[in-house]
Amino acid sequence: MKYLRLSGQWLFLRLEKIFNAIFGDRLNPLYHLGAIAYFMTWVAVVTGVYLYAFFDTGVKEAYASVEHITHNHWYIGLVMRGLHRYASDGMVLAMGLHMLRHFAFDHYRGFRWFSWATGIVVLWLVYASGIVGFMLPWDRLAQFVTIATSEWLDWLPLFSEPMARNFLREGSVSDRLFSLLTFMHIGISLILLLVLWIHTQRVAKAATNPPRYLAVPLLAALIVLTLLWPVWSQGPANLDTVVTSLKLDWFYLLMYPLIYAWSPKHLWWLVIGGTVLLALLPWLPPQRRRAGKEFRLTIRPGDATVAARPGETILEAGLRAGIALPFECRSGGCGVCKCAVLQGTVDQGVHQERALTEDERRAGKVLMCCATPLSDLDLECENIGAVSDIPIRTFMARVQSLERFTDDVMRVLLKPLDPEPIRFHAGQYINIVLEDRERRAFSFATAPHEAEMIELHVKLVPGGAFTTYVFNAMKVGDTLRCEGPLGSFYLREDSDRPIIFVAGSTGFAPVKSMVEYAFHAGLKRPMYLYWGVKTTADFYMKELPERWAREHDNFKFIPVLSEPAPGAGWTGRVGTVHEAILQDFPDMAGCEVYACGSVGMVESAHSAFLQKGMAEDRCFSDAFNFAPHIKGQGAEIVKTTA
């Protein structure tokens, strides 16, 4: 069993590497086999409804109605029939590869046995529905399938008289047969959809739809296939003749020649034995060992604690607990779910080398979708989502406008191209995903209730490739790949304590989002914004918080300059932001602070506020340095191949 799995891993890893080079890791079909099977199922269902609407359930009418659909509905009927057949074949292919991949990567034992077992039930239902579907057109292939199936079933002691006797001569079949077959085809398909739903319920955040940029080409490929190789009937059925030559569908009818090459009995032993073997695989070979131990995972920032079941990956445990962890392929191919192990031991699992480099492994990085805990873990994940009710999404956005606020601050407006509205919490951020899969994080300056556009404040970083592109080359109409929302820095609404916003430079962006949302939500808590910059020119939107202060009695704006120019006439506050705050609030015990800016500024403010009585859980920041690191203890990483 081990050598079979290793061989399967070797093959899949090399195929995935080739497909990554062709399609990219996001659209690699091998990373979306389950979702592709779902997609093929829905194509078969939709086209099946169309065919059923024009199908007549009668001995004489069945073949004629199918031919009428194929030839007299212009190309629509031809395409619908072809899509129904090829999508059904594609469903079998995707399901088979899906099961093989889970077997190869040992994702079928332990707590996963239920998904494996229901997958076997799904496979049987797909074959049962498909085989009945081949009987409905009542052509020569349908005649062969119907007679062969009855002869195969006759070996079982189910009926008092052989079923095959009903198909001895022309005229022995009545219209009731086709009413029964239609009922069975539709009924089994409905049960299939129910079992599919049960099958995916045990998988946290299971993907049931492939990415749009994969689904559309798949549908187009099916249409091209049905136009190049249309599905034709193979002549009307005639029970007075013996079918001797056929074009067989090898996806569904692979076993049918064995009924006659062997015998119905031997084929039953093969099918029953194969099914029992598949059902027992999660417990083969039998092992004498005690039940594995659950491990405790602490995920930072946020200090969420999760119990990981034996054999469960970090990602599976986190998603099951409702934590919005970042992920994409779930197969160790893209690197999106990368995190740092601060303390503990993990089995890294099998993954593409490009997704996690050797240097990253030595630095304690792992892929959450592959890594399995071997002890209690302390983890740091930068791209963690704030709450489970808003999933992390990947979407494309078009540059709608570019406005240069200052020499080194650009306002970028993005129009999301996804028809589903972008949801986020005020204060969160998105990643811009670059061509080399590097990511650049920018906070939403837009309030959540105005998410038709995404506003970003981009500060020019000397030598920064992306920010240099924004200032020198980006133009209206360009498209960007984005992922989000991300971050545990968001406005909490469950208290009445005064809020102190601390912004440094473009740290004003998330503060803008939170303040505008607070006004929209009708928050009456006192709010104070301390915005610290070097020179007056760096207050790129100073008139906006000044207007807020005029319009809202519960809001005050305090600008702070750290390096006022001599003779500039600045009469406001001077120095660091946190010093200005402590002058106004010598006792911080009753306040909440939301700080966003440079790491140095945020760390200095955080330390000073704690000394003045602020509780640790009332100071929020998007600086990941606030995640406590374990001192004096390291992380051990284990790499395995099985």
N, C-alpha and C positions, 0 to 999 in steps of 0.2 A: 504493500500500500504506500509506503514511504517513497519508494522509487518511482511509482506511478505519479505521485504528487510532484516530486522533484522534476520529473520529465515534463509534466504539464506546466510547472512554473517556468522552466527553461524556455518552452515554446511560447507561452503567453508573453513573457517579458520581452522576447525578441520581436514578436509580432507587434506588441504595443510600442516598442521603440521605433519600428518602421512606420506604424500608423501615426505616431507623434510627429515624425518628420513630414508626413504628408498632410495630415489634418490639423496638427497642433494638439497639445494635451487637453485643451478644453473641449474639442470636438472629436476626440478619438472615439470611434464607435465602440471599441472594446471596453471603455469606461462607462458606457451607457446601455449595456445589453438588456438589463431589466426594463429600463424606460423604453427602449426600442421595441421590446416585446409588447409592452403596454400600448405603444403607439400603433403597432401593426394590428393589435386586437381591435382598437377603435376604428381603424380604417376598414377592417373586415366587418365590423358591426354596422358602420354607416352605409357601406356599399351593400351589405346584406339586406338592410331595410329597403333600399331602392329596388333590389332584385325581387324581394318578397312582394312589394307593392304590385308588380306586374306578373307574378308567377301564378299559374293555374294548377291546382292540386287535382289532377285527373290523369288517368292512364294515357289517354290520347292527347290531352291538353298540355301535360308537363313539358314534353320535348318541344312541342310547337311554340309554347309561350317563351321558353328559353331562347329558341331560335329567333323569335320575333324581337325579344329584347336585344339580342346580339346584332341583328341585321337591320332592324327597322327603327331603332332609336337614334339614328345617325351615329356619331361616334360615342355618344354618352353611354349607351347600353354596352357597347364593346369595351369601353374603358372601365365601366363599373364592374363588369364581369371579370375582366382581367385583374383589376385592383383587388377584387374579392379573393381571387385565387392566389395571386402573388403575395398579397399581404398575409394571407393564411400561411403560405409557405415560409415567408419571412418571420412570422411569429414562431414557427417551429424551430427555425434556424437560430433565432436570437435566444429562445428559451434553452435550447441544447447547449449553446456556447456559454450562456449564463450559468447553467448548472456545472458544466465542465470547469469553468473558471473558479467557482466557489469550491469545488472539490480540489482543484490544483493548489489553491492557496489556503486550504484547510479551514474554510469558513462554513462548516456544516456540522460541526460537533458541539458538544456542550450545550449552552443555552440556545444555540442556533438550530437545534434539532427540529423545533416546531416549524420554522420557515422552510427547512429542507423537506419535511414531511408534507406540508401543504403544497410545496412546489411539485411534488410527485403527483398529488391529487390533481393539480392544475394541468399537468402534462397528460394524464389520462383523460380529463375532460376535453382538452383541446383535440386529442385524437378521436375521441368518441363523436364530438360535434362535427369535426372535419370529415370523418368517414361517412356519417349520415348525409352530410352535405354533398358528397360525391354521388349519392344515390338519386338525388332530386331531379337532375336534368333528364334522367331516363334515356340516356344514350347508351352506346355499347360499353363504355367504361362503367356507367352506372349499373348496367346489367351484370357485368363481371363482379363488381364490388358487392352488389346485393346478394348474388348467388354464393360467392366465396365466403361472405360474412355468415350467411345462413348455414353453410356447410361447416364452417369453423365453430359456430355456436352450437350446432347439433351434437358436437362431441360432449358438451356439458349435459348432465342429466336434468335439464330445466323444463323440457317440453315433452308432452305425451307422444306427439308425433313430430317427425323431422320437419323443420321449417323449410328445408330445401324443396319439399314436395309442392310448395305453393308457387314454385317457379319452373315447373316441368314443361309447360307449353304456353304458347301465346293465348291470351284470354283468361288465364288462371289468376291474374292480378287484378284487383278491383281498385276503384278510386280511393277507398278507405286507407290503402297502404300509403298513399302520398299525403293524406291528411295526417296520418300517424307520423310519417317521416318529418313533415314540416313541424309538427308539434315537438318532436324529439330534438330537431336541430335548433329550434328557438329555445326550448326549455333547457337543454344542456348548456347553451351559450349563456343564458341568464344565471344558471348555477355557477358557471365558470367565472363570471364577473363577481359574484358574491365571494367565491373562494379566493379570487385574486385580491379582493379587498382585505379579507382575513389574512392572507399571505403577507401583505405589506404592512399590516397594522403592528406587527411585532418588530418592525425595523424603524428606528427613529429617523424622521425626516427622509423617508424613502422617496426617491425620485420616480415619479410615475409619468413624467413627460420629458422627452429628450430636449436639449437646447433647440431653440427655434432654428438656428443656423445649421443644425443637423437634421431636424425633422423635415424642413422644406426640401432640401436636396434628396432626402430619402423618398418623400412623396413624389418628387419629380422623376426620380429614377424608376419608381414603380410604374408611373404613367408611360415613360419612354419604353420600358420593358413590355408593357401590355400593347403598345402600338407596334413595336418591332416583332414581337412574338405573341399575337393575339391568342386568346383562349377560345378554341372552337370545339363544338360538339363532335363526337366521333361516330356519327351516324345513329339513327334511331335504334332503340333496343328492339330485339326480336327474339322472343324466348324459344322460337322454333329452330333457331340456329345456335351454334356454339361459337363463342367469341374466341378467336385464335390469335389475333394480332391487335395490340393496343399501344397507345402512348401513355405510360404509367407515370403518375406523380410520385416520385421517389421520396418526397418529404413525408407524406402521409401513408402511402401504400407500400412502403419498403418491405414489410413482412408478408405481403399477400402472395407473392410467388412461392413462398415456403409452404403455404397450405398444400400445394400440389407437389412441390419438390420433396418435401418431407411427408408430413401428415398433420391433420389438425391437432392430434394429441401432442406431438413433439413441439409444435408451435406454441401450444398452451403452456407446456412446461418451460419453454424459453421465456415467454412473456411473464408468467407468474413468478418464475425463478428470478428473472431480472428485476421485477418490481420489488420482491422481497429483499433482494440484495441491496437495491437502492435504499429501501426503507431502513435497513439495518446498518448502513454505512456509518452513521454517527456513532455507533458503538463497536465498530470493527477497526482493528482487532480488539478483542476484549482485554481490558487492562485492570489489574488489581491495584487500585490506589484509592486513597481517600479523596473526598470532594475537595476541590481547590479552595483557596482562601480568598475572600474579598479584600481589596485594598482600598485605602482612602486616598483620594486625589484632592489636592487643594490647588485651585486654579486662580491665578492672579493676572491682572488686577481684579478686585472684587471679592477675593477670598472665598469663592464658592467652593463647597466641599461636596464631593461625589463619591459614592461607593461603586467601584468597578468589579463586575463579576469575573470569575475565573475565565481567562481566555478572551475577555472583552477588550477591545482597543480603547485608547484614551478618547478618541472621537465618539465612539459608540456610547461610552459611559456618559460623556458630557452632554450629548444630544438627548439621550434618554432622560437625563435629569433636567432638561429644558434650558440648558445653557447655550446661547447663540454662538457656538464656536465656528470659526471660518473653515470652509471646506469647499471642494469642487468635485474632483474626480472620485474621491473615496478609494482610490486604488494605488496610491503611492506614485503617481505620475506627474502631478502638477506642482507640488510644493506649497500650495496655498495654506494647508493646515499645519505649517511648521510652528513649533513652539520650543521653548528652552526648558530643560529639566534642571531645576535648581537643587533638588535633593531626591535621591532614590535611584532605583534600578529598573531599567526597562529592557524588553526584547524589542529591538528595532523593527523586526519583521522584514518582509521582502518588498523592495520598491525600486523604482528607476534611479540609477545613480545620478542622473541629471537633476532630479528633484531634491536631492539632499547630498551635497558635496562632502568629500572626506574632511575638509576643514570645518564644515558645519557640524559634522558628527563629533569631531574632536572637541568642538566648543560646547558640546552638550545639547545640540539641536536634534529634534526627532520629528517625524511626521506622525501626527496624531491618528491618522487613518490606518497606520500600520503598526505603531508602537503599542505593545502590550505591557502593562505594569507587572513587575516582579516583586514589588514592595510598595509601601506607601510612597506617594510622590508629591513633590512641591513643584508646580509648573508655572511658567510665565508665558502668556500668550498675548502678544501686542494687539492682534486684530480681533479680539473678542467682542462680541456684540453685547449690548447693554441688557436686554431682556429677551425672553424667549418668544414674546408675542409679535416681534418684528424680525422676520428672518433676514439673514444677510443675502443679498442678491447681487448678481452680476448683470450689468445692463450697459447699453451704449447711449451716449449723449452727444448732441451736436452743439458746437460753440455758437451761441446766439449773439453775443456781443462781447467786446473787449473795451475796457475803459481804464486808462492809466490814471490812477489817483495821484501818485507821486512818481519820482524817478525810479523807485524800487518797489512800488506796490501796484499791482494790476487787479482790477475787478473783472472776473470772468463769469459770464452768465452761461449756463449749460441748459439745454432743452433735452430731457430724457426722451429717448426714442421708444421706450417700453410703454405699451398701452396701459399697463397696470400702474397706478399712481405710486410714486416713491414715498415710502413711509419711514419716518425716523423720529427720534426724540431730540428736542432742542439741546444743542451742545455736542451732538455726535459728529462724526466725520466720515468721509469716504476716501477710498484709495483710488488713485488714477493708476491703472495698470499699463505699464509701458511695453514696447515690443519685446524687450528682453525679459519680460515677466517681473522686472523690478517694479516697486510700488512707491508712490508718493502720496502722503496723507495730507488732506486739506479739510478743515472744519466747515460744516454747513454754516454759512452766514444767513441763509434763508430760514425763516420760521417754518415749522412743520405744516402750518395751515396754508402756506403759500408755496407748496412744493411743486407747482407746475414748472417753475424754473429753479435751478440750483445755483446759488450765488457763492462764489469762492473768492477769497482775498489772497492773492499769490504774491509773496515777497521774493524779490530777486536775490538768489543766493550766488555770490561770486563763484564761478566755476561750476555751478549746478547745471547739469545737462537739460533737465526738464524746465526749470524756471527760465533758463536762457532761451529755450525754444518758445516759451510762452511770450516773452518780451520781444523776441526778434523774428520769429517765424510763424507763430500761430496766427490763423486767420479765421474769420467768421465762416462757418460751414464745415470746419474740420470736425471729425468725430473722435471721441475718446471712449475707451473702455473703463468703466467704473465698477467698484464693488462696495457695498455697504448696506445699511449703516453699520458703523463700527464704534467701539469705545464705550466705556462705562461712565464717561463724563457727560451727565445730562441733568437737567433741572428736576429736582425732587419737589413734589407738590404736597407732601404729607405732613407739613408742619407750618407753624405761624411765626417762626423765628425770622428776624431781619436777615436779609441777604446782602452780602458784600461781594460784588464782582470785582475781580482783579485781572486786568488785561495789560499785557505788554506787547507793544507793536501790533502785529496782525492777530494777536490773541483776542483782539476786539471782535473777530468774526464770530466765534461761537457765542460770545457774550451778546452780540447783536441778536442772534437767533433766540437765545433764552429770554432776553428782555422783551422782544417783540411778541414772543409766545406768551409771556407772563401777562402782558397788557391784553392780549387777545383772550386769554383764559379768565381774565378778571381777578388776578391775584392782587390782594390789597396789602400784602406784607411790605414793610419798608424795604426799599432797594437802593443800594449805593454802588455806583460804578467809579472805581479808581483806575484810570487809564494812564499808564506810564510809558513815556517815550523819551528819546534823547533831545530832540529839537521840536519847535512848533510845527515845522514842515511835516513831521511824522504823524501829526493828528490828521489822517487823511479823510476822516468823516466826522470831524469835531462838531459840525453843525447839527448832526443827527441826535447825539445824546443831549445836546443843549436844548433841542426842540422837545425831546422826551421830558426833560426837567421842567420846561414851561407848561407842558400839557398834562403832567401827572404829578399830583401832590405827594405820592408815595415814592417818587424817584428823585435821586440827587446825583449829579455828575461832578466828580472832582478830578480834573486833569493834573498830571504830575510830570514835571520835566526833570530829567537827571542832569542834562548838560545845557542849560539855557545860554544862548549866545550873549556875550557882553553887549550892553546897549540895546538889547532887543525889546526892552520894556515889559518883560514878563513879570506879572505881579501875582501869579498863582503859586501853587505848591512846588517846592524844589526838593530833589533828593530821590531816594528809592521809594517805590510804591508802598512796600510794607511798612516803612517808617511813617509815611503819611497816614496810613490806616491806624497804626498804633497811637498816633497823636490824637486821633478822633475817638478811638475805641481802646482805651487802656485795659479794659476787661473784655476779653473775647468769648467768655463762657456762654453767652446767650445768642451767639450769631452762627450763621452758616456762611462758608466762604466757597466761592467758585473761582479758581485761579487758572488762567491760561496765558502762557507766554513761554519764554525761554526756560530751559531746565534750571539754570542758575537762579533766575528770578523766583520761580515757583518753589524751589527747595528752600531758599532763604526765607520766603514768606511763610511757608509751612512750618519751619522750625520756630520762627519768631511767634507765630500765632499759638502754637502749642504751649510755649512758655507763658503766654498770657491767658491760659485757662481754656483754650478751645479744645473740645473733644476731638479725638482722632477721626471719628466717623462723621464729623460735620465739616471737614475740609476736603473738597472735591477738586480733582485736577485731571487733565489729560496727559500729565507727565508720568510715564510708566515707571520712572525711578521711585515712585511712592510704593511700588510693590516690594515688600521686605525681602531681602536676600538672606539666605541661610549662611551664616559665617562658620568657618571651621569644618564644614561638611561638603563633600562633593557629590557629583552625580555619576553613576556608573551606567554606561550604555552597552548593551549586549546586542550583537548582530548575528542573526541566524539566517538559514536558508530554507527552513521548513517549518 
